[in-house]
Amino acid sequence: MDLSNNSNTAKNLEAAFGGESMANRKYLFFAEVSKKLGLKDLAKLFKETANQETEHAFAHFRLMHPELAVDDPESLSEEQKKAIASRCLELAIEGETYEYTTMYPEFARDAKQDRDSDAVAEFEAQTAESKEHAEIFRKAAHNFGLLTSIEQHHARQYTDALTSLDGTTVTKKPPSDDPATQKWICRQCSMIYDPTVGDPDSGIAAGTAFKDIPDDWHCPICGAEKKLFTPYEEPAAA
């Protein structure tokens, strides 16, 4: 469904998704209350209804974001799978960022004007938590990108091994003599540090040579110490 030229339907789907999502959480809350009251059958009813509301919300969200609908995962290429996962992270970051930069700060401001200290504390706590979630999702997105180069490295290793079985010598470029371009690879997980990119999430700016990285820096993928990295020999051009 193309919603680009159908703004009313797009808005209605978003409202419906929000309503069904809220109903899900509300009924789960009711289920928890009923359970504490010893009303097991009522708690079960609320949980079952909450699950149904979830399915309704999912149906709305699939229409809102058809690029995320996965009907036959086996038919998807690795690149297609990564594109879908990346889009999920992108939307998650967008939502959490809005919450901690706009929504909760505005709610807290209004609560302060209303002199509702409990609400202020709740909104401020949620601001901090949303910011933490956004940072986690950003880190995941960053690592997701790093994993692509690792998989490419592993694929080249397997290709080289196959080529060697045929008696062909595999040629590799020697490590660069220029620290500004020399890549380093983690011996533990194969993460490749590229000085032209750096590791911004760890405070390492682009253009930072590996030798200039602080000794307490760790691999952003597996946490290995800096000393476990070695100069990366890139495959020679065919």
C-alpha positions as CSV (number, residue, x, y, z in Angstrom):
1,M,0.0,0.0,0.0
2,D,1.4,3.4,-1.1
3,L,0.5,6.0,1.5
4,S,2.6,8.8,0.0
5,N,-0.5,10.4,-1.6
6,N,-3.0,9.3,1.0
7,S,-2.2,11.4,4.1
8,N,-5.6,10.9,5.8
9,T,-5.2,7.1,5.7
10,A,-1.6,7.3,6.9
11,K,-2.7,9.4,9.9
12,N,-5.6,7.1,10.6
13,L,-3.3,4.1,10.5
14,E,-0.9,5.8,12.9
15,A,-3.7,6.6,15.2
16,A,-5.1,3.1,15.0
17,F,-1.6,1.7,15.7
18,G,-1.2,3.9,18.7
19,G,-4.7,3.0,20.0
20,E,-4.2,-0.8,19.7
21,S,-0.7,-0.5,21.2
22,M,-2.0,1.4,24.1
23,A,-4.8,-1.1,24.6
24,N,-2.3,-3.9,24.7
25,R,-0.2,-2.3,27.5
26,K,-3.4,-1.2,29.3
27,Y,-4.8,-4.8,29.3
28,L,-1.5,-6.2,30.4
29,F,-1.6,-3.8,33.3
30,F,-5.2,-4.9,34.1
31,A,-4.0,-8.5,34.0
32,E,-1.3,-7.8,36.5
33,V,-3.8,-6.1,38.8
34,S,-6.2,-8.9,38.5
35,K,-3.5,-11.5,39.2
36,K,-2.6,-9.6,42.4
37,L,-6.2,-9.7,43.4
38,G,-6.3,-13.4,42.9
39,L,-8.7,-13.2,39.9
40,K,-6.8,-15.7,37.7
41,D,-9.6,-16.1,35.1
42,L,-9.9,-12.3,34.6
43,A,-6.2,-12.0,34.4
44,K,-6.2,-14.6,31.7
45,L,-8.9,-12.8,29.8
46,F,-7.0,-9.5,29.8
47,K,-3.8,-11.2,28.6
48,E,-5.6,-13.0,25.8
49,T,-7.2,-9.8,24.7
50,A,-3.9,-7.9,25.0
51,N,-2.3,-10.5,22.6
52,Q,-5.2,-9.9,20.1
53,E,-4.6,-6.1,20.3
54,T,-0.9,-6.7,19.5
55,E,-1.9,-8.6,16.3
56,H,-4.1,-5.7,15.3
57,A,-1.3,-3.2,16.0
58,F,1.1,-5.3,14.0
59,A,-1.3,-5.4,11.0
60,H,-1.6,-1.6,11.1
61,F,2.2,-1.2,11.3
62,R,2.8,-3.5,8.3
63,L,0.6,-1.2,6.3
64,M,2.4,1.8,7.5
65,H,5.8,0.3,6.8
66,P,5.5,-2.3,4.0
67,E,9.3,-2.3,3.7
68,L,9.4,-4.2,7.0
69,A,6.8,-6.9,6.1
70,V,8.6,-10.2,5.9
71,D,6.4,-12.9,4.4
72,D,9.1,-15.3,3.2
73,P,12.5,-14.7,4.9
74,E,14.1,-17.6,3.1
75,S,13.7,-15.8,-0.2
76,L,15.5,-12.7,1.0
77,S,19.2,-12.1,0.3
78,E,21.6,-11.1,3.1
79,E,21.6,-7.6,1.8
80,Q,17.8,-7.4,1.9
81,K,17.8,-8.8,5.4
82,K,20.3,-6.2,6.5
83,A,18.3,-3.4,4.9
84,I,15.2,-4.4,6.8
85,A,17.1,-4.7,10.1
86,S,18.8,-1.3,9.5
87,R,15.4,0.3,8.9
88,C,14.1,-1.1,12.2
89,L,17.1,0.4,14.0
90,E,16.6,3.7,12.2
91,L,12.9,3.9,13.3
92,A,13.8,2.9,16.8
93,I,16.5,5.6,17.0
94,E,14.1,8.2,15.6
95,G,11.4,7.3,18.2
96,E,13.7,7.3,21.2
97,T,15.4,10.5,20.1
98,Y,12.0,12.3,19.8
99,E,11.1,11.1,23.3
100,Y,14.2,12.4,25.1
101,T,14.7,15.6,23.1
102,T,11.1,16.7,22.8
103,M,8.2,14.7,24.3
104,Y,9.4,14.0,27.8
105,P,11.1,17.4,28.4
106,E,7.9,19.1,27.4
107,F,5.8,16.8,29.6
108,A,8.2,17.5,32.5
109,R,8.0,21.3,31.9
110,D,4.2,21.1,32.1
111,A,4.3,18.9,35.2
112,K,6.5,21.5,36.9
113,Q,4.0,24.2,36.1
114,D,1.3,22.1,37.6
115,R,3.5,21.5,40.7
116,D,3.2,17.7,40.2
117,S,6.5,16.4,41.6
118,D,5.7,12.8,41.0
119,A,5.0,13.3,37.3
120,V,8.1,15.5,37.0
121,A,10.2,12.7,38.4
122,E,8.6,10.1,36.1
123,F,9.0,12.2,33.0
124,E,12.6,13.1,33.8
125,A,13.4,9.5,34.5
126,Q,11.9,8.5,31.1
127,T,13.9,11.2,29.4
128,A,17.1,9.7,30.6
129,E,15.9,6.2,29.8
130,S,14.9,7.1,26.3
131,K,18.2,8.8,25.7
132,E,19.9,5.6,26.9
133,H,17.8,3.5,24.6
134,A,18.6,5.7,21.6
135,E,22.3,5.4,22.3
136,I,22.0,1.6,22.5
137,F,20.2,1.5,19.2
138,R,22.8,3.8,17.6
139,K,25.5,1.5,18.9
140,A,23.7,-1.5,17.5
141,A,23.4,0.3,14.1
142,H,27.1,1.1,14.2
143,N,28.0,-2.4,15.1
144,F,25.7,-3.7,12.4
145,G,27.7,-1.7,9.9
146,L,30.9,-3.0,11.3
147,L,29.7,-6.6,11.1
148,T,29.3,-6.1,7.3
149,S,33.1,-5.6,6.9
150,I,33.8,-8.6,9.2
151,E,31.5,-10.9,7.1
152,Q,33.2,-9.6,3.9
153,H,36.6,-10.5,5.5
154,H,35.5,-14.0,6.4
155,A,34.1,-14.5,2.9
156,R,37.4,-13.5,1.4
157,Q,39.2,-15.9,3.8
158,Y,37.0,-18.8,2.6
159,T,37.6,-17.8,-1.0
160,D,41.3,-17.7,-0.4
161,A,41.2,-21.1,1.2
162,L,39.3,-22.5,-1.7
163,T,41.7,-20.9,-4.2
164,S,44.7,-22.4,-2.3
165,L,43.1,-25.9,-2.6
166,D,43.4,-25.5,-6.4
167,G,47.1,-24.8,-6.0
168,T,46.9,-21.1,-6.7
169,T,48.9,-18.7,-4.6
170,V,46.7,-15.9,-3.0
171,T,48.3,-12.5,-3.2
172,K,47.7,-9.9,-0.5
173,K,48.8,-6.3,-0.2
174,P,51.4,-5.7,2.5
175,P,50.3,-3.5,5.4
176,S,50.5,0.2,4.5
177,D,53.4,2.2,5.8
178,D,51.1,5.2,6.2
179,P,49.4,5.2,9.7
180,A,46.7,7.5,8.3
181,T,45.4,4.7,6.0
182,Q,46.7,1.5,7.6
183,K,43.8,-0.7,8.8
184,W,44.1,-3.0,11.8
185,I,42.1,-6.2,12.5
186,C,41.0,-7.7,15.8
187,R,42.4,-11.2,16.2
188,Q,39.4,-12.1,18.4
189,C,36.4,-11.1,16.2
190,S,37.9,-9.8,12.9
191,M,36.6,-6.3,13.4
192,I,38.6,-4.0,11.1
193,Y,39.6,-0.6,12.4
194,D,39.8,2.0,9.6
195,P,41.6,5.2,10.6
196,T,39.8,7.2,7.9
197,V,36.5,6.3,9.7
198,G,37.7,6.1,13.3
199,D,35.3,4.9,16.1
200,P,33.1,7.9,16.8
201,D,30.9,6.0,19.3
202,S,34.0,5.4,21.4
203,G,35.2,9.0,21.1
204,I,37.8,8.1,18.4
205,A,37.5,10.8,15.6
206,A,37.9,10.0,12.0
207,G,41.5,10.5,10.9
208,T,42.9,8.9,14.1
209,A,45.8,6.5,13.4
210,F,45.7,3.3,15.3
211,K,48.8,4.2,17.2
212,D,47.2,7.3,18.5
213,I,44.2,5.5,20.0
214,P,44.3,5.4,23.8
215,D,45.7,2.2,25.2
216,D,42.5,1.6,27.2
217,W,40.4,1.5,24.0
218,H,38.6,-1.7,23.3
219,C,37.1,-3.4,20.2
220,P,33.6,-2.0,19.8
221,I,32.4,-5.5,18.8
222,C,33.9,-8.0,21.2
223,G,35.6,-5.8,23.8
224,A,39.1,-7.1,23.0
225,E,42.0,-4.9,24.2
226,K,43.9,-2.8,21.7
227,K,46.9,-5.1,21.9
228,L,44.9,-7.9,20.3
229,F,44.8,-5.9,17.0
230,T,47.3,-6.6,14.2
231,P,48.0,-4.8,10.9
232,Y,45.4,-5.8,8.3
233,E,46.6,-7.3,5.0
234,E,44.1,-6.4,2.4
235,P,43.5,-8.6,-0.7
236,A,45.4,-7.4,-3.7
237,A,43.5,-6.0,-6.6
238,A,42.7,-8.6,-9.3
